[in-house]
Amino acid sequence: MFKELSSRGTPVHPHPIYIKGVGDLLSRRALGEEERKLLTDWFELVPDIQSSTSAPTSLEFLLDDLRHHVKADSALAVSIGRVLARKGYKTLVECEVLPLVKSSFGSDVFSTLLQETSQLYVARSASNRSEVFEDTSEDYNSLMATSPPSPPSVLELVEMSLPHTLPSPDPSNQSVFEELDDDYVAPTSTPQHFPHQSPAAKLEQLVKELKYDDALQLLSELVQLDAPISFSHVYEFAVLDALKRPFSADYTPDVQLKLFTSWLSLIPFEHEHQPQSRLHVIQRTIMLAPVTNLPLIMRYCTILSAKGYVNLVGRQEIAVVMRFAPTDEINKFIQKLESANTAYWERFRPKSAAVSSTDFKSRVRSLSIRYMAYSGRVEEAIGFIPERGSKIRLDGYTLAKLFRTIRDINNPSFAQYLPRVEKLLRASSPDHEENLRQLCSKGEEAALAAELQLLPTTARVTLSQTLRHLKRVLRTGQDVPHPFVIADFLERYLATGRTRAPNLLLNLCLNSSYHSTSIFLYAEMLYYQRMGLHTLIIKTFVDHFYISGVPRDDVLQLCAEAEHRSDSPDDDSNNDNYNTRMCNFSPSQLPRGKAWPQKYHCNIVWHALVALTPSLAKLPVLYYKLLDIAEGSKTNSGTAIAPLTPPPSSTQPIDSAAFTPFMRQMMWISGPDRGYGIIRDIFQAGLQPTVYHYTEVAGYCARMGLVGPAMELLHYLEQSSPAEPQTEPQTIANNQTPTETVVPEPDLVFYISLMRGFILSQSSEAFQKVHKRLIEIQQYLPKQKFPKDQKEMLDYVYADFRIMSRKLGYDYKTERRSGYRTFMDVRDLSITRFFP
């Protein structure tokens, strides 16, 4: 329409609505020749700065896209600068267009545009000062001389009738004044009460309105007055503005660092963290900037460490600092980083401060030494090795890398460090925590789907053979393999880059039977759990199942946040790999509609909810919701529609596997008593704890050096199994019937976890007690052969114990020949005070 009117010569008057046309063109990432000309025409239709009060504010929201196109095209920059100058947008031209032209196209184009805009300013001012009336000419003078005089005005007649001076008033005569009547009574006015806004709230409002300069002025005044300022994620937008603002004579890197520090210090602590935080955007903006700002990176890491965001201080930031920063700055940086994190733990988590701060120091030191070794900074790396007796542990990979670096450099001055590093490498116990964690994870996966009466058969050799087998059994619904087989196939198949098989298998299941569909969907969710894509577990559950057995409001909120991230073009976390399922889903693909979830579906959703909980402080709220569902109580909902609950005749929607992730997280907050309490809650809900729950509690006690509780728990399991089930009264939902309490048998993973924990806490005597019990209790363990990975892990544990015993001056072989005479008798210890 605009092109047609222009071709006809029809005048189009400026209006603020045409700013939308400007915004539509600027939102495109690339503009052609015709589109650039059209953009200039749209700017011509923007009102003058004096004609509209909304136009300047609307143009401020287009600055990011405007900067993008101005940097890419000098002709477009000059053209837009002329139009804006002619319309009176002097601040916009001088603060945005001219600095970008100078930094992008050099001084020639900048000087030309500066001269033209100055002339346009002068011309506009001259036009505004033009007089309305014409100058007096000879024609006017001659005409006035011959015309008759004009009659006197009313004001002149009044002045002629009045005397030059008024007479003095007579004080005795009050008639000159009127009688005092009701007309002179002053009306009573009701004062208006305006809502009071605190300075801190005003500061947050200014940031929301993108008035960063005014907000900075108010912030400096509040800091000088030492006024309280509440923390908020809103200030992250001011942090991003400080990072994206171009440098100038007034805005130097030092000013940027000061401004960045002021705003980033106002974000909430980690335990007050909100899901809508943009800290990941700030991290990407800093690390992906064309010019790497080391002081800014170090300040960013220090503030986040002081706020408790230890997971955001990662390898990328530390690697850059260790490679490029001077030595003295590195030393100060590491000291500040560790002290800031220690202060956070001591202030908000005093019970776990010692363990958590030591873990953080171990991680930071390991990463620092490793990347110093990659950079060839051997002397600095040696200086960061912890002193003897320190609880800081370096991982074996870091020490091996440092040893290889010193050896490969072949510098005589570095050869003196080889014996020390080699001794540390040999003396350090191999880091098998990850292997033990994988063993426990395999056990947890098996417990999640314990109700499935399927054998985890081995997959076929090749992908094509496995795919043909899955297509055949899923289509018929008979001899359906275990979800582990399908999940292993999906992991191997998707690693090749191909994506067609998951859609094919899902469509076969949807048209086959509910049993096949249920097994395949659980395998898909299991794959997401292995990959750490917990949001996709929630999305898969909502797409195919009725929301039952899980907290409906939490699940729907997480789905809404995921959809918002995928629809937001400005969100840097928008990644198809993290927001899109492997199977293309549409509600029309469900021929039978949604299905009721099984226990194993609900269990894995609870694991995902725990992983997606933003802070440990919010975990108890989620746990109480789990208790309500396990006990059959109705949970409160934020909507008018009541949540779905299983029918009274149905079994419980979850089992004890849903409690496992809560134990690991909540024991770090409240200690082992919380783990005992969770097991007691499982009993009270009418469920049976598995050996994995006892493994979590026993392993935690062993790592903390709590020998007594750990051995009591071991004694409880050994004495209670494989005895007959114990009958104890339990209150279950609406049924007051006794239930059988079956204590599980301790498996090899349980003993490995105990022994590994005692090694970490350097409890050598407790380790030998567990070893003796393992030898004596062999007849109670499962008769089948142990898996190969478990036996290898047990060998690693014994090797670590021999290394630890030598470090402590403890002769392992002598004690072994002594027949363990020094063992303490623990048969009389009781654990019934912890469990029903």
SEVEX-100652 format. One record per residue (C-alpha): residue in one letter; x, y, z. Coordinates in steps of 0.5 Angstrom, whole numbers, padded with zeros to 4 digits, always signed. Each point is the difference from the previous one (the first is absolute). Layout:
<pts>
aXYZ ...
</pts>
This chain:
<pts>
m+0000+0000+0000 f+0006+0005+0002 k+0003-0001-0007 e-0006+0001-0004 l-0002+0006+0004 s+0007+0002-0002 s+0000-0001-0007 r-0007+0004+0000 g+0003+0006+0003 t-0005+0000+0006 p+0003+0003+0006 v+0001-0004+0006 h+0000+0004+0007 p+0005-0003+0005 h-0003-0004+0006 p+0003-0004+0006 i-0004-0006-0003 y+0006+0000-0006 i+0005-0002+0006 k-0003-0007-0001 g+0002-0001-0007 v+0007+0003+0002 g+0000-0006+0005 d-0002-0005-0004 l+0006+0001-0005 l+0005+0001+0005 s-0002-0007+0003 r+0003-0003-0006 r+0007-0003+0001 a+0002+0003-0008 l-0003+0005-0004 g+0000+0000-0008 e+0001+0007-0004 e-0008+0001-0001 e-0001-0002+0008 r+0005+0006+0002 k-0003+0005-0005 l-0007-0002+0003 l+0003+0001+0007 t+0002+0007-0001 d-0007+0001-0003 w-0003-0002+0007 f+0005+0004+0004 e-0002+0006-0004 l-0007-0001+0002 v+0002+0000+0008 p-0003+0006+0003 d+0005+0006+0002 i+0002-0001+0007 q-0005+0006+0002 s-0006-0003-0003 s+0000-0006+0004 t+0002-0002+0007 s-0001-0007-0001 a+0005-0001-0006 p+0007+0001+0003 t-0002-0005+0005 s-0003-0005-0005 l+0007+0001-0004 e+0004-0002+0006 f-0003-0007+0000 l+0003-0001-0007 l+0007+0002+0002 d+0003-0007+0000 d-0002-0001-0007 l+0002+0007-0002 r+0007-0001+0002 h+0000-0007-0004 h-0002+0003-0006 v+0004+0006+0000 k+0007-0003+0002 a-0001-0004-0007 d-0002+0005-0005 s+0003+0007+0000 a-0004+0003-0005 l-0006-0002+0004 a+0003+0003+0006 v+0001+0007-0003 s-0007+0000-0003 i-0003-0002+0007 g+0004+0005+0003 r-0002+0006-0004 v-0008-0002+0000 l+0001+0000+0008 a+0004+0006+0000 r-0005+0004-0004 k-0006-0003+0004 g+0003+0003+0007 y+0003-0007+0003 k+0006+0004+0002 t+0002-0005+0006 l-0002-0006-0004 v+0005+0002-0006 e+0006+0002+0005 c-0001-0006+0005 e-0001-0005-0005 v+0001+0001-0007 l+0006+0004+0000 p+0004-0004+0005 l-0001-0007-0004 v+0001+0004-0007 k+0007+0002+0003 s+0002-0007+0003 s-0003-0004-0006 f+0002+0005-0006 g+0006+0004+0002 s+0001+0008+0000 d-0002+0002-0007 v-0007-0003+0000 f-0001+0003+0007 s+0003+0007-0001 t-0005+0000-0006 l-0006-0002+0004 l+0002+0005+0006 q+0000+0006-0005 e-0006-0002-0003 t-0004-0001+0006 s+0003+0006+0003 q-0003+0004-0006 l-0007-0003+0001 y+0000+0002+0007 v+0001+0007-0002 a-0005+0000-0005 r-0005-0003+0004 s+0001+0005+0006 a+0000+0006-0005 s-0007-0002-0003 n-0003-0001+0007 r+0002+0007+0002 s-0003+0003-0007 e-0005+0006+0002 v-0007+0000-0001 f-0001+0007-0002 e+0003+0004-0006 d+0004+0006+0001 t-0002+0007+0000 s+0000+0003-0007 e-0001+0007-0004 d-0007-0003-0002 y-0002-0001+0007 n+0002+0007+0002 s-0003+0004-0005 l-0007-0004+0001 m+0000+0002+0007 a+0002+0007-0001 t-0007+0001-0004 s-0004-0004+0004 p-0005+0003+0006 p+0003-0001+0007 s-0003-0006+0003 p-0005+0000+0006 p+0002+0000+0007 s+0000-0007+0003 v-0003-0002+0006 l+0006+0000+0005 e+0001+0007-0003 l-0007+0003+0002 v+0001-0003+0007 e+0007+0003+0001 m-0003+0007-0002 s-0006-0001+0005 l+0004-0001+0006 p+0004+0005+0004 h+0007+0000+0000 t+0001-0002+0008 l-0006-0003+0004 p-0002+0003+0006 s+0002-0003+0007 p-0005-0005+0003 d-0004+0002+0007 p+0002-0004+0005 s-0007+0001+0004 n-0004-0002-0006 q+0000-0008-0001 s-0005+0001-0006 v+0005-0001-0005 f+0000-0007+0002 e-0005-0005-0002 e-0003-0004+0006 l+0003-0007+0002 d-0005-0005-0003 d+0001-0007-0002 d+0003+0001-0006 y+0007+0002+0003 v+0000-0006+0004 a+0006-0004-0002 p-0002-0007-0003 t+0003-0006+0003 s+0004-0004-0005 t+0002-0007+0001 p+0007-0001-0001 q+0002-0006-0005 h+0004-0005+0002 f+0005-0003-0005 p+0003-0007+0001 h+0007+0000+0003 q+0006-0003-0004 s+0006-0001+0003 p+0007+0002-0003 a+0001-0008-0001 a-0006-0001-0004 k+0001+0006-0004 l+0007-0002-0002 e-0003-0007-0002 q-0006+0004-0004 l+0005+0004-0004 v+0004-0006-0002 k-0006-0003-0002 e-0002+0006-0004 l+0007-0001-0004 k+0002+0007+0003 y+0007-0002+0002 d+0004+0006+0001 d-0006+0003+0005 a+0001-0007+0004 l+0007+0001+0000 q+0000+0007+0003 l-0005-0003+0005 l+0004-0006+0002 s+0006+0005+0001 e-0004+0004+0005 l-0003-0006+0004 v+0007-0003+0001 q+0003+0007+0002 l-0006+0000+0005 d+0001-0007+0002 a-0007-0002-0001 p-0003-0007-0001 i-0001-0003-0007 s-0004-0006-0001 f+0003-0005-0005 s-0003-0002-0006 h+0001-0003-0007 v-0003+0006-0003 y+0007+0003+0000 e+0003-0005-0004 f-0003+0004-0006 a+0004+0006+0002 v+0006-0005+0001 l-0001-0002-0008 d-0001+0008-0002 a+0007+0001+0004 l+0003-0006-0004 k-0003+0002-0007 r+0001+0008+0000 p+0006+0002-0005 f+0006+0003+0003 s+0001+0008+0000 a+0005+0005+0003 d-0005+0000+0006 y-0002-0007+0000 t+0007-0004+0001 p+0001-0007+0002 d+0002+0002+0007 v-0007+0004+0000 q-0003-0007-0003 l+0003-0004+0005 k-0003+0005+0006 l-0007+0000-0003 f+0000-0008-0001 t+0002-0001+0007 s-0005+0005+0003 w-0006-0003-0004 l+0002-0008+0001 s+0001+0001+0007 l-0007+0001+0001 i-0002-0007-0003 p-0003-0005+0005 f+0004-0005+0004 e-0001-0007-0003 h-0005-0003+0005 e-0004+0006-0002 h+0001-0001-0008 q-0006+0000-0004 p-0001-0004-0007 q-0001+0006-0004 s+0007+0002+0001 r+0005+0003-0005 l+0006-0002+0003 h+0002-0005-0006 v-0001+0006-0005 i+0005+0004+0004 q+0005-0005+0000 r-0001-0001-0008 t+0001+0007-0001 i+0006+0001+0004 m+0003-0007-0003 l-0002+0001-0007 a+0002+0008-0001 p+0005+0001-0005 v+0005+0003+0005 t+0001-0004+0006 n+0000+0004+0006 l+0004-0004+0006 p-0001+0005+0006 l-0008+0000-0002 i+0000-0008+0000 m+0004+0000+0006 r-0005+0005+0003 y-0006-0004-0002 c+0003-0007+0003 t+0001+0003+0006 i-0007+0003+0001 l-0003-0006-0002 s+0004-0004+0005 a-0002+0005+0006 k-0007-0001-0002 g+0000-0008+0000 y+0000-0001-0008 v+0006-0005+0000 n-0003-0004-0006 l+0001+0006-0004 v+0007+0001+0001 g+0002-0005-0005 r+0006-0002-0004 q-0001+0005-0005 e+0001+0006+0004 i+0006-0003+0004 a+0004-0003-0006 v+0000+0007-0003 v+0002+0003+0007 m+0006-0005+0001 r+0002+0001-0007 f+0001+0007-0001 a-0001+0004+0007 p+0007+0002+0003 t+0002-0004+0006 d-0001+0005+0005 e-0007+0001-0002 i-0001-0008+0000 n+0002-0001+0007 k-0005+0006+0002 f-0005-0003-0004 i+0000-0007+0003 q+0000+0003+0007 k-0006+0004-0001 l-0003-0005-0004 e+0001-0005+0006 s-0001+0005+0006 a-0007+0002-0003 n-0003-0007-0001 t+0002-0001+0007 a-0003+0006+0003 y-0006-0002-0004 w-0001-0007+0003 e+0002+0002+0007 r-0006+0005+0000 f-0005-0004-0003 r+0002-0007+0000 p+0004-0001+0006 k-0001-0007+0001 s+0003-0002-0006 a+0005+0006-0001 a+0006-0004+0001 v-0002-0005-0005 s-0003+0004-0005 s+0006+0005+0000 t+0005-0005+0000 d-0003-0003-0006 f+0000+0006-0004 k+0007+0002+0002 s+0002-0007-0003 r-0004+0001-0006 v+0003+0007-0001 r+0007-0002+0002 s+0000-0006-0005 l-0003+0004-0006 s+0005+0005+0001 i+0006-0004+0000 r-0003-0004-0006 y+0000+0006-0004 m+0006+0003+0002 a+0003-0007-0002 y-0003+0001-0007 s+0003+0007+0000 g+0007-0002+0002 r+0000+0004+0006 v+0003-0006+0005 e+0003+0005+0005 e-0007+0003+0001 a-0003-0007+0000 i+0005-0003+0005 g-0002+0006+0005 f-0007-0001+0000 i+0001-0008+0003 p-0003+0000+0006 e+0004-0001+0006 r+0001-0007+0004 g-0006-0001+0005 s-0005+0004-0004 k-0006-0003-0001 i+0000+0003-0007 r+0000-0006-0005 l+0003+0001-0008 d-0003-0005-0005 g+0005-0005-0003 y-0001+0003-0007 t+0002+0006+0002 l+0007-0002+0003 a+0001-0005-0006 k-0001+0006-0004 l+0005+0004+0004 f+0005-0006+0000 r+0000-0001-0007 t+0001+0008-0002 i+0006+0000+0005 r+0003-0006-0004 d-0002+0002-0007 i+0003+0007+0001 n+0007-0002+0001 n+0002+0006+0004 p+0006-0001+0005 s-0003+0005+0005 f-0007-0004+0000 a+0003-0007+0001 q+0001+0002+0008 y-0008-0001+0000 l-0001-0007-0003 p+0002-0004+0006 r-0005+0004+0004 v-0006+0000-0005 e+0002-0008-0001 k-0001-0001+0007 l-0006+0004+0001 l-0003-0004-0006 r+0002-0007+0003 a-0003+0002+0007 s-0006+0003-0002 s-0006-0005+0000 p-0003-0001-0007 d-0006+0004-0001 h-0006-0006+0000 e-0005+0004+0002 e-0003+0001-0007 n+0000-0008-0001 l-0004-0001+0007 r-0005+0005-0002 q-0001-0003-0007 l-0001-0007+0004 c-0005+0004+0005 s-0003+0003-0006 k-0001-0007-0004 g-0003-0003+0007 e-0005+0006+0000 e-0002-0001-0007 a-0002-0007+0001 a-0004+0002+0007 l-0004+0005-0004 a-0003-0005-0005 a+0000-0006+0005 e-0007-0001-0001 l+0002-0002-0007 q+0000-0008-0001 l+0005+0001-0005 l+0007-0003-0001 p+0005+0005-0002 t+0003-0004-0006 t+0006+0002-0004 a-0001+0004-0006 r+0002-0002-0007 v+0007+0001-0003 t-0002+0005-0005 l-0004+0006+0000 s-0004-0003-0006 q-0001-0007+0003 t-0003+0004+0006 l-0004+0004-0004 r-0003-0006-0003 h-0001-0003+0006 l-0004+0005+0004 k-0004+0002-0006 r-0003-0007+0000 v-0001-0001+0007 l-0003+0007+0001 r-0005-0001-0006 t-0003-0007+0003 g+0001+0002+0008 q+0003-0007+0001 d+0006-0001+0004 v+0001+0008+0000 p+0008+0001+0003 h+0002+0003+0006 p+0000+0008+0000 f+0007+0000+0001 v+0001-0004-0007 i-0004+0006-0003 a+0004+0005+0003 d+0007-0003-0001 f-0002+0000-0008 l-0003+0007+0000 e+0007+0002+0003 r+0004-0003-0005 y-0005+0002-0006 l+0000+0007+0002 a+0007+0001+0001 t+0001-0002-0008 g-0004+0007-0001 r-0006-0004-0003 t-0007+0002+0002 r-0005-0005-0003 a+0000-0006+0004 p-0004+0003+0006 n-0006+0003-0004 l+0000-0007-0003 l+0000-0004+0006 l-0005+0005+0004 n-0005+0000-0006 l+0000-0008+0000 c-0001+0000+0007 l-0006+0005+0000 n-0003-0004-0005 s+0001-0007+0003 s-0001+0000+0008 y+0000+0004+0006 h+0005-0005+0003 s+0005+0001-0006 t-0001+0008+0001 s+0001+0000+0007 i+0006-0004+0000 f+0003+0004-0006 l-0002+0007+0003 y+0004-0002+0007 a+0006-0002-0004 e-0001+0007-0004 m+0000+0003+0007 l+0006-0004+0003 y+0004+0003-0006 y-0001+0007+0002 q+0001-0002+0007 r+0007-0003-0002 m+0001+0007-0004 g-0002+0004+0005 l-0006+0003-0004 h-0004+0000+0006 t-0005+0005-0003 l-0002-0005-0006 i-0002-0005+0005 i-0005+0005+0002 k-0002+0001-0007 t-0001-0007-0002 f-0004-0002+0006 v-0005+0006-0001 d+0000-0001-0007 h-0002-0008+0001 f-0003-0001+0007 y-0005+0003+0004 i+0003+0004+0006 s-0001-0004+0006 g+0005-0003+0005 v+0004+0007-0001 p-0001+0007+0002 r-0004+0003-0005 d+0001+0007+0001 d+0008-0001+0000 v+0000-0004-0006 l-0005+0005-0004 q+0005+0006+0002 l+0006-0004-0002 c-0003-0001-0007 a-0002+0007-0001 e+0007+0003+0002 a+0002-0005-0005 e-0004+0002-0006 h+0001+0007+0002 r+0008-0001-0001 s-0002-0003-0006 d-0004+0005-0003 s+0004+0006+0002 p+0005+0002-0005 d+0004+0004+0005 d+0002-0005+0005 d+0007-0003-0002 s-0002-0007+0004 n-0005-0001-0006 n+0003-0007-0003 d-0003-0005-0004 n+0004-0005+0004 y-0003+0002+0006 n-0007+0002-0001 t-0002-0005-0005 r-0002-0007+0000 m+0003-0006-0004 c-0007-0002-0002 n-0004+0005-0004 f-0006+0000+0004 s-0007+0003-0002 p-0007-0001+0004 s-0003-0003-0006 q+0005-0006+0000 l-0003-0003+0006 p-0006-0005-0003 r-0002-0002+0007 g+0001+0007+0004 k+0005+0000+0006 a+0001-0005+0005 w+0001-0001+0007 p+0007+0000+0002 q+0003-0006+0004 k+0004+0000+0006 y+0007+0000-0004 h-0002+0006-0004 c-0002+0004+0006 n+0006-0002+0004 i+0005+0003-0006 v-0004+0006+0000 w+0001+0001+0008 h+0007+0000-0002 a+0000+0005-0005 l-0004+0005+0004 v+0006-0001+0006 a+0005+0001-0006 l-0004+0007-0002 t-0001+0003+0007 p+0004+0006+0000 s+0002+0000+0007 l+0001-0005+0006 a-0004+0005+0004 k-0006-0002-0004 l+0001-0007+0000 p-0004-0002+0006 v-0006+0003-0003 l+0000-0004-0006 y+0001-0006+0005 y-0006+0001+0004 k-0004+0000-0006 l+0003-0007-0002 l-0002-0002+0007 d-0007+0002-0001 i-0001-0004-0006 a+0003-0006+0003 e-0004+0000+0006 g-0006+0002-0005 s-0002+0007+0003 k-0003+0005-0005 t+0006+0005-0002 n-0002+0008+0000 s-0001+0002-0007 g+0001+0007-0003 t-0006-0001-0005 a-0007-0001+0001 i+0000-0006-0003 a+0002-0006+0005 p+0006-0004-0002 l-0001-0007-0002 t+0001-0006+0005 p+0000-0007-0001 p-0007-0004+0002 p-0001-0003+0007 s+0001-0007-0003 s+0007+0002-0003 t+0007-0001+0002 q+0004+0005+0002 p+0003+0004-0006 i+0007+0000+0003 d+0005-0004+0004 s+0006+0001+0004 a+0004+0001-0006 a-0003+0007+0000 f+0003+0002+0006 t+0007-0002-0002 p+0003+0007-0003 f-0003+0004+0006 m+0004-0004+0005 r+0007+0002-0003 q-0002+0007-0001 m-0003+0001+0007 m+0005-0003+0004 w+0005+0005-0002 i-0005+0005+0003 s-0002-0004+0007 g+0005-0005+0001 p-0001-0008+0000 d-0006+0001+0005 r-0004+0003-0006 g+0002-0007-0004 y-0003-0004+0006 g-0006+0004+0000 i-0001-0001-0008 i+0000-0007+0001 r-0005+0000+0006 d-0004+0004-0004 i+0000-0005-0006 f-0002-0005+0006 q-0006+0004+0002 a-0002+0001-0007 g-0001-0008-0001 l+0006-0001-0004 q+0006-0004+0000 p+0007+0004+0000 t+0005-0004-0005 v+0007-0001+0001 y+0002+0006-0003 h-0003+0005+0005 y+0004-0004+0005 t+0006+0001-0004 e-0001+0008-0001 v+0000+0000+0008 a+0005-0004+0002 g+0005+0003-0006 y-0001+0007+0003 c+0001-0002+0007 a+0007-0004-0002 r+0002+0006-0004 m-0001+0005+0006 g+0004-0005+0004 l-0007-0002+0004 v+0003-0007+0002 g-0005-0002+0005 p-0007+0002-0004 a+0003-0003-0006 m+0002-0007+0003 e-0007+0000+0004 l-0003+0000-0007 l+0004-0005-0003 h-0001-0004+0006 y-0008+0001-0001 l+0000-0002-0007 e+0004-0007+0002 q-0004-0002+0006 s-0006+0001-0004 s+0001-0003-0006 p-0001-0005-0003 a-0005-0002+0006 e-0008+0000+0000 p-0003+0006-0002 q-0002+0004+0007 t-0007+0002+0001 e-0001+0007+0003 p-0006+0005+0000 q+0000+0005-0005 t-0006+0005-0002 i-0001+0001-0007 a-0005+0004-0004 n-0007-0002+0002 n+0002-0007+0003 q+0002-0002+0007 t+0003-0007-0002 p+0007-0002+0002 t+0006+0000-0006 e+0006-0005+0000 t+0006+0004+0001 v+0006-0003-0004 v+0007+0002+0001 p+0004-0001-0007 e+0006-0004+0000 p+0007+0004+0000 d+0003-0001-0007 l+0007+0001-0003 v-0001+0008-0001 f-0003+0001+0007 y+0007-0003+0003 i+0004+0004-0006 s-0003+0007+0002 l+0001-0001+0007 m+0007-0002-0001 r+0001+0005-0005 g-0002+0005+0005 f+0004-0002+0006 i+0006+0001-0005 l-0002+0007-0001 s-0001+0001+0007 q+0007-0003+0002 s-0004-0005+0005 s+0005-0006-0001 e-0003-0004+0005 a-0007+0001-0002 f+0002-0003-0007 q+0003-0006+0003 k-0006-0001+0004 v-0004+0000-0007 h+0005-0004-0003 k-0001-0006+0005 r-0008+0001+0000 l+0001-0001-0008 i+0004-0006+0001 e-0005-0003+0005 i-0006+0002-0003 q+0001-0003-0007 q-0005-0006+0001 y-0006+0005+0001 l+0002+0004-0007 p-0003-0002-0006 k+0003-0006-0003 q+0000+0002-0007 k+0007+0003-0003 f+0001+0007+0002 p+0001+0005-0006 k+0006+0001-0003 d+0000+0008+0001 q-0002-0002+0008 k+0006-0004+0001 e+0005+0005-0004 m-0003+0005+0005 l+0002-0004+0006 d+0007-0002-0002 y+0001+0008-0001 v-0003+0001+0007 y+0005-0005+0003 a+0006+0003-0004 d-0002+0007+0003 f+0000-0003+0007 r+0007-0002-0001 i+0002+0007-0002 m-0004+0003+0006 s+0003-0005+0005 r+0007+0001-0002 k-0001+0008+0000 l-0002-0001+0007 g+0005-0005+0002 y-0004-0005+0001 d+0002-0007-0002 y-0006-0004-0004 k+0004-0006-0001 t+0002-0001+0008 e-0008+0001+0002 r-0002-0005-0005 r+0004-0005+0003 s-0002+0002+0007 g-0007-0003-0002 y-0003+0006+0002 r+0000+0000+0007 t-0001+0007+0001 f-0007+0000-0003 m-0005+0004+0005 d-0006-0005+0001 v-0006+0004-0003 r-0005-0005+0001 d-0004+0003+0006 l-0001+0006-0004 s-0007+0002-0001 i-0003+0004-0006 t-0007-0001+0002 r+0000+0007+0002 f+0000+0003-0007 f-0005-0005-0003 p-0007-0002+0001 
</pts>
